[in-house]
Amino acid sequence: MKKLRYIIAISAIFAVSSCDDYLDTENLSEKSLNSFYKSPTDIDEAMAGVYNAIYTANVHSEEQVAANLMDNMMFGGGGPDDKSAKWVDNFEDPAEDTYRDMWKQSYNGISRANAIIEKVPTADFSKYFNTPQEAEDFKKQALGEALFMRAFFYFRLAKFFGGVPLIVTYDADRLVPRATYEETFAQIASDLKLSIETLPSTPFTSIPTSRYGHANKWVAEAYMGRVFLFYTGYMSNIEKKATADLPLVGGGSLTGTQVASYLDDCINNSGHKLASDFRNLWPYSYVNKSAKSDTVLPWAAAEGLSWVGQDGVTPTFGTGNLETMFVQRYSFGNWDWTNGQSYTNRLALFNSLRGNSLAPFGEGWGWCTVNPRLYSG
């Protein structure tokens, strides 16, 4: 009987040991923090997930649409089915969770950026590059991009919700209290500052076309100026706590002079510049309705206009748009309510003139009527 007990006990030990081994087996069907972020391809895929969080399913969570409805425009919408737009124009919520998608997607982007920020510094990419310097440059680019995108999403949140919960590590507690407005902007400014210090100083004209749409040092510097103006203007005019500095995490701040130096660096060294004529930015002003031809309409030819194109390089026709810095990319033609609209330019669809057959890209839905005071001012 004792021998039987010993055999059962030993069998149980082996069984437990076998279970532990089984539970420790590498997960081959899903990616995790431990198995991912180990190659440049992993980082590129993870970064694509960060950028994807810019897109929102609900049109009222589209930042430009929501902001324009509440600010510079009037009437909301032009048709009887535009009730939600009219409510927002009057600062009323058309639904309980009107801006839920903006909140959810912003924190999705923050969480994905956190993972890259944590994993990239300790990753070894040397075997994927010809030289150690190339591997180091890749790490700096990835880390700087992720820092910028975390700042981008917190800035988007702060503009709509004020101070928000700050979650700056991947596995941090999600049930944290709302940070103050000052604390939120300190995090934004600190991320942008570190992003500027980390990203390489590659002129835009030397960046490969495969990297178009990605953040870079110049974008981070430009956004620092935007964040500074928003924060100091809000604190001075809304909170009545006038300030000329932008706070940083852990104390300290950035002055207007320091922020201006970032902008000077961007202006002088980025390779970006303004188009020779503002009208050259808009193909619909003089290209035929298909927007796929280099046929210039007579009035535009008389004015000497020529579309600069979409990106910095010379397109099929045009000289190249060196004004483009950080833009949201869209697909074309899928207006499906479920998923398609998240990736198409809803500004064109919702805001274009209703009942106007002359619009080159089709009729719109008449939201966000321009206030005459905006034009005359």
Beta strands, then each sheet from edge to edge (+ up, - down):
strand 1: 73-74
strand 2: 245-247
strand 3: 253-255
strand 4: 369-370
sheet 1: 1+ 4-
sheet 2: 2+ 3-
end
